[in-house]
Amino acid sequence: MTVLVIGIDGQVGKKVVEKYNKLGRKIFPISRLEWDMDKEPLKGKKILLDYKPSLVINLAAYTDVDGSEDNEGKAFRINACAPKVLAKTCHKLNIPIFHVSTDYVFDGYKQQPYVETDLTKPINVYGRTKLAGELAIKKETDKYLIVRTSWVFSKEGKNFVNTILRLANEREILHVVNDQIGGPTNAGAIADLLITLSDEHNQKWGVYHFSGQPFVTWFQFAKKIIEIGFNSKKLLKKPKLQSCMSKDFETKSKRPQNSSLSSDHLFKCFQVSSCDWEKELRKILK
């Protein structure tokens, strides 16, 4: 099997390449330099026809949630147009496509964790463009696996864990939102899942949810980051954490209050458990 991995610059992309290389698998890694989806959203067709892989894993996305409000065209080209081209070409080549999506396709008003059959109703541009990408893939091909995930973190890159560690070393007090709940998910765990599915999908095509558990608020997540970071000597001091509400932070984009994703369907179909985010957090902060 030869796998075309698109979006290797991001957190999950880096981990997928790293893990495939450790396994000695043949992959074709595509970076932003090789394919700028914003400038050339249609280039995906040529790339697939040139490489002719057995599987496409698309991890590229425009993930700047607030930036999407000001750059809707860019977000749409990257999150919807490019995936549509990939799916359409995959259908012609009769190969599957794996695509990573987001909890932001939901409005966040549900009281329980979201399941795959719940009504999608994004409340911001980022969520709308990611949903458009999902719908385009479903329309263009039958052989797809869409994995929705949430609150992605890793050792490298721009994410909540690294932001909290940086701010904790700079400030005496940190104000963190305590009325949004979700499942922090390690990028490495998502990469492991995608590699497992590439070997064992058994043509169980469709949408699957995968996120970390237990579900927590951003405040609770930050508290654990500081605790583990301090014990691992990543922090020289413990700042005071101040709980606050979403309304206390002015952002261009509205965020869903409930981003919890149930991974039960994934476990039922593939016996893959949800990510233990605290265990993964301890690993990367060692």
N, C-alpha and C positions, 0 to 999 in steps of 0.2 A: 504493500500500500504506500502510495506517495501522497503526502498531505500538503496542500497549499495553505499556509498560515498568513492571513492578512491582518495587519495591525500589530506588528511585533514591537512597536514603540511603547505601547501601554503596559500597565501593570500585569494584566493577564497574559498578554502577548509575550512578554519577556519570559514568564514562567512556562508557558507552553513550549517555547523554543528550547529553553533550558532542560525541561523534562524529556522532550523528544530526543534531544541530543544525548542525554544520559542513557536513553534506551537504545541508542544507535539506529534510530529510525530515519528514513529519508524524508526530508521535508523541504519545501520551497518557501522560505521566509520573505514576506513582502513588507517593506517599511514604507513610511510616509514619503521618503525620498523617491522610492520607485513608483509609488502611486499616490498622487495628491488628489484625494477624492473630491475636494472642494473645486479644484480647477479642472479636473478631468473625470467627472463621475462615470463616464461611459468607458473608460479605459479598462475596466474589469473584464470586459469581453475578450479583448486582445490578450490580456495576461493569462486568462484561463485557456484560451486556444493555443497559446504558445507553450504553456507548461503541461497541459492535459493531465491534471492530477486525478487521483482516485477519490479525493475528498477535499472540500473547501471548508476551512474554519475562519469565519469572519469575526474578528475582534476589534476592528476599527470603529470608532464612533467619535462624534463631537460631544464631549461630556461636560462642557462648561455650561452648567444649568442657567446661571444668570446671563452669561454671554449669549446664550441662545435667544434670549428675549430681544437682543439688539442685532443678532445675526441669524434671523430665521431662515434665510435663503441658504446660508452656509450649512446650518444644522440639517436642513431638509436634504441638501445634496449628499451630505456624508451619511446621514442616518437613514435615509429612505431611498434616494435615487440609486446610489451605488449598490446597496443590497439588492435592489430590484434587478439591476443589470447582472449581478452575480447569480441570482436565483434563476433568471431566464436562461443564462448560458449553461448553468449546471443542468437544467432540464434538457437542453439540447445535447449535452454530453452524457446524459443519463448518469450523473453522479450526485451524491448528497451534499447538502450544505448545512453546516452548523453555524448558528448565529447567537450571539449573546445580547440579551435585551435587559430591561430594567423594571424595577418596582414602580417607577414613575409613570407607567401606563395606567395606574389606578389613581383614583382621586383621594384615597386615604381616609374615607369616612366610615368604612366598615369597622366593626368592633373586634372581629376575629381575624386571624391570618388569612390572607388572600389565597385562593386556590385557582387553578388554571382556567376553570370555567366561569369565574367571576367576570362581571361586566367591566370592560375597560373604559375609563373615562379620565384621561389625563387633564391636569389642571395647569400645565405650563407648556411652553413651546418645546422644550427638550422631550417631555413625555409624548407630546403629539407627534414629533418627528420620529421617535423610536417606535411608536405604535404604527406609524405609516410604513416603516421598514418591515415590521412584522407582517402586516397585511399584504405588502407587495410580495414578500417571499411566499406566503401561503397561496397567493394568486398565481405565481409563476411556476411553482413546482410542488410536487407531492412529497419529494424526498428531502425533508428538512427536520432539523431539531433546533428549536428555539429555546434557549435557556435564559430565563429571567432571574436576575440576581440583585443584590442590594448592598449598599454601604461597603464597597470593596476597599480593602487595605492590603498593604504589603510593606516590606522593608524599604523598598525604594519608591520614588515617585511622589506625586502630590496626592495626599490622602489625609483623612482625619487623624490617624495615629501620628503621623509625622508632624502635622500641624500642632497637635496638642503637646507633643514633646518639645517642639521649638518654642511655643508660647510659654510652656511651663518653666523653661530656663530663662525666659526674658521677663516674666511678669510675676507679681506677688498675688494677684487675684485673676481668676479666669471665670468669665460668665459663659455658661453653656446651657443650651436649650434642653428643657426637661419635659416637653409635651409632644415630642415626636418620637415614635417607637419603631424599631426595625431590627433587622438581623445583620450585624457586621459579618462580612464574608471575606476570608483570606483569598488573595489572588491565586496562590499556589493550590488551594483546595479546588478552585474553579478549573484550573489547568488539569489537575488530576482527574476531575470529573469528565472533562472533554476528551481526554486521552482514553479513559475507560469506555466512554460511549463510542469512540471511534472504532474500538475493537469489538464491543458487545451490544451495539444498538439493536441488532436483530430486526431492523426495519420497523421499529416501534416509533414511527415518525410522530411529530407533534410538538406541543409546548410543554415545558417542564419548569418548575420552580426549584431553585437551589439557593439557600441562604444560611447564615449562621444562626445558631441558637445557644443559649436562650435569648429571647427577644429582650431588648433593653432600650432605654432612651439614650439620646446623645450624652446627656449628663452622666448616666450610669456607665456608659462606655468610657467616657473621659476619666471618670473616677478610677476605673480598673487600669486604664493606660498609665495613669500617674502612679498608681500603687505598684504595678509590675515594673514600670520604668525606673522608679526609685530603688526598688529592691534589686534590680539588675544593674544599678549604677549608670543608667542612661540619663538620669536626672540627678543634679547635685542637691536639689531641694524640692519640697512639696509645696506648690502654691495653694492658696485657698480656692476652692471651687464654689462658685456662686450659681445656684439654680435660677433659671429665668424662663420666660415664655417666648414662643415664636414671635408674638406681637412686639416684643421688646427689640427685635432685630429687624431692621428694614432691609429687605432684599428685593431685587427686581422681579424675581420669580417666586411664586407661591410653592411651598413644599407640602406633600401629603403628610398628614399627622400619623397615619398608620402605614408603615412600609413593610409590615410583617408578611413574609411569604411562606406558606406551608410547603414543605418538601415531601409530604406523604406520598404523593403520586409518583415521584421519582423513586422513592424507596420501594413502593409496590411493584413498579415495572423493572427496576434494575438492582434492587437491594443496596442502593447507595444512600448512606445516612447524611443528614444535614451536617454542616461544618460546625465543629466545636471551636468557636472563635476565641475563647479564652486560652485554650490549649495552643492554638496557632499563634496567638499574640505572644504568649510566653516564649515560643520557639524563636520568633523573629527578634525579640528583645533580649535574648540571651547574650 
